[in-house]
Amino acid sequence: MNIETIARICHKANKALCESAGDFSQKSWNGAEGWQKESAIKGVEFILRNPDSPASVQHDAWMKDKLDAGWKYGPVKNAETKEHPCLVSFDQLPVEQQAKDYLFKSIVSGLARYIV
């Protein structure tokens, strides 16, 4: 198992969580944009480097990457205009969005020992 495999698993779990809440906008890993895959890989790498950090710190790192890449807050996620509704502090995220960070962290933490 490698970092990209874990990122792919996290992406699939995130997609399933979104769909359970009625959001069917997430593409499968193979159909995902390059920036989306890169974001998942960076998220895995962050957790591997910071295994004891809370999900809120992971969200802060994700948000910094987005802002550095020119993204800004917008009420609806739009890759063309680089707007995202999750570009707010962790405590301002809806519970279902916070759950995505906890799920992501749990998956990475559970699979980290299998990286070769």
C-alpha positions as a Markdown table, in Angstrom:
| # | Residue | x | y | z |
|---|---|---|---|---|
| 1 | Met | 0.0 | 0.0 | 0.0 |
| 2 | Asn | 1.2 | 3.5 | -0.8 |
| 3 | Ile | 0.1 | 7.1 | -0.1 |
| 4 | Glu | -1.9 | 7.3 | -3.3 |
| 5 | Thr | -3.8 | 4.1 | -2.5 |
| 6 | Ile | -4.7 | 5.6 | 0.9 |
| 7 | Ala | -5.8 | 8.8 | -0.7 |
| 8 | Arg | -7.9 | 6.9 | -3.2 |
| 9 | Ile | -9.6 | 5.0 | -0.3 |
| 10 | Cys | -10.2 | 8.3 | 1.6 |
| 11 | His | -11.7 | 9.8 | -1.6 |
| 12 | Lys | -14.0 | 6.9 | -2.0 |
| 13 | Ala | -15.2 | 7.1 | 1.6 |
| 14 | Asn | -15.7 | 10.9 | 1.3 |
| 15 | Lys | -17.8 | 10.3 | -1.8 |
| 16 | Ala | -19.9 | 7.7 | 0.0 |
| 17 | Leu | -20.4 | 10.1 | 3.0 |
| 18 | Cys | -21.4 | 12.9 | 0.6 |
| 19 | Glu | -23.9 | 10.6 | -1.1 |
| 20 | Ser | -25.4 | 9.5 | 2.2 |
| 21 | Ala | -26.2 | 13.2 | 2.7 |
| 22 | Gly | -27.7 | 13.6 | -0.8 |
| 23 | Asp | -24.7 | 15.1 | -2.4 |
| 24 | Phe | -23.9 | 13.2 | -5.6 |
| 25 | Ser | -21.5 | 15.7 | -7.1 |
| 26 | Gln | -18.3 | 13.8 | -6.2 |
| 27 | Lys | -16.7 | 12.0 | -9.0 |
| 28 | Ser | -14.9 | 8.7 | -8.6 |
| 29 | Trp | -11.1 | 8.8 | -8.2 |
| 30 | Asn | -10.6 | 8.0 | -11.9 |
| 31 | Gly | -12.9 | 10.8 | -12.9 |
| 32 | Ala | -11.7 | 13.3 | -10.3 |
| 33 | Glu | -9.8 | 16.4 | -11.4 |
| 34 | Gly | -6.1 | 16.5 | -10.8 |
| 35 | Trp | -6.3 | 19.2 | -8.1 |
| 36 | Gln | -8.8 | 17.0 | -6.2 |
| 37 | Lys | -6.5 | 14.0 | -6.3 |
| 38 | Glu | -3.5 | 16.2 | -5.3 |
| 39 | Ser | -5.5 | 17.6 | -2.4 |
| 40 | Ala | -6.3 | 14.1 | -1.1 |
| 41 | Ile | -2.7 | 13.0 | -1.4 |
| 42 | Lys | -1.5 | 16.2 | 0.5 |
| 43 | Gly | -4.1 | 15.4 | 3.2 |
| 44 | Val | -2.7 | 11.9 | 3.6 |
| 45 | Glu | 0.9 | 13.2 | 3.8 |
| 46 | Phe | -0.2 | 15.8 | 6.3 |
| 47 | Ile | -1.7 | 13.2 | 8.7 |
| 48 | Leu | 1.3 | 11.0 | 8.3 |
| 49 | Arg | 3.6 | 13.9 | 9.3 |
| 50 | Asn | 1.2 | 15.0 | 12.1 |
| 51 | Pro | -0.5 | 11.9 | 13.4 |
| 52 | Asp | -1.5 | 13.5 | 16.7 |
| 53 | Ser | -3.0 | 16.6 | 15.3 |
| 54 | Pro | -6.8 | 17.1 | 15.6 |
| 55 | Ala | -9.1 | 17.1 | 12.6 |
| 56 | Ser | -9.3 | 20.9 | 12.9 |
| 57 | Val | -5.6 | 21.3 | 12.2 |
| 58 | Gln | -5.9 | 19.1 | 9.1 |
| 59 | His | -8.8 | 21.3 | 7.9 |
| 60 | Asp | -6.6 | 24.4 | 8.5 |
| 61 | Ala | -3.8 | 22.9 | 6.4 |
| 62 | Trp | -6.3 | 22.0 | 3.6 |
| 63 | Met | -7.8 | 25.5 | 3.8 |
| 64 | Lys | -4.3 | 27.1 | 3.6 |
| 65 | Asp | -3.5 | 25.0 | 0.5 |
| 66 | Lys | -6.8 | 26.1 | -1.1 |
| 67 | Leu | -6.3 | 29.8 | -0.3 |
| 68 | Asp | -2.6 | 29.7 | -1.5 |
| 69 | Ala | -3.9 | 28.2 | -4.8 |
| 70 | Gly | -6.3 | 31.2 | -5.3 |
| 71 | Trp | -9.5 | 29.7 | -4.0 |
| 72 | Lys | -12.0 | 31.8 | -1.9 |
| 73 | Tyr | -15.2 | 31.2 | 0.0 |
| 74 | Gly | -18.3 | 30.7 | -2.0 |
| 75 | Pro | -21.7 | 29.3 | -1.1 |
| 76 | Val | -21.4 | 26.5 | -3.7 |
| 77 | Lys | -18.2 | 24.6 | -4.7 |
| 78 | Asn | -17.2 | 25.7 | -8.1 |
| 79 | Ala | -13.8 | 24.7 | -9.5 |
| 80 | Glu | -13.9 | 27.1 | -12.4 |
| 81 | Thr | -14.3 | 30.2 | -10.1 |
| 82 | Lys | -12.3 | 28.5 | -7.4 |
| 83 | Glu | -15.0 | 29.0 | -4.8 |
| 84 | His | -15.7 | 26.5 | -1.9 |
| 85 | Pro | -18.2 | 26.6 | 1.0 |
| 86 | Cys | -15.8 | 24.9 | 3.4 |
| 87 | Leu | -13.3 | 27.8 | 3.3 |
| 88 | Val | -14.3 | 28.7 | 6.9 |
| 89 | Ser | -12.9 | 27.8 | 10.3 |
| 90 | Phe | -13.4 | 24.2 | 11.4 |
| 91 | Asp | -15.9 | 25.2 | 14.1 |
| 92 | Gln | -18.0 | 27.0 | 11.4 |
| 93 | Leu | -18.3 | 23.9 | 9.3 |
| 94 | Pro | -21.6 | 22.0 | 9.3 |
| 95 | Val | -21.3 | 18.7 | 11.3 |
| 96 | Glu | -21.4 | 16.6 | 8.1 |
| 97 | Gln | -18.4 | 18.5 | 6.8 |
| 98 | Gln | -16.5 | 18.1 | 10.0 |
| 99 | Ala | -17.3 | 14.4 | 9.8 |
| 100 | Lys | -15.4 | 14.2 | 6.5 |
| 101 | Asp | -12.2 | 15.4 | 8.2 |
| 102 | Tyr | -12.6 | 12.9 | 11.1 |
| 103 | Leu | -13.3 | 10.1 | 8.6 |
| 104 | Phe | -10.3 | 11.0 | 6.5 |
| 105 | Lys | -8.0 | 11.1 | 9.5 |
| 106 | Ser | -9.3 | 7.8 | 10.8 |
| 107 | Ile | -8.7 | 6.0 | 7.5 |
| 108 | Val | -5.2 | 7.4 | 7.2 |
| 109 | Ser | -4.4 | 6.5 | 10.8 |
| 110 | Gly | -5.7 | 3.0 | 10.4 |
| 111 | Leu | -3.8 | 2.3 | 7.2 |
| 112 | Ala | -0.5 | 4.1 | 7.9 |
| 113 | Arg | 1.1 | 1.0 | 9.3 |
| 114 | Tyr | 0.7 | -0.7 | 5.9 |
| 115 | Ile | 2.6 | 1.8 | 3.8 |
| 116 | Val | 5.5 | 0.2 | 2.0 |
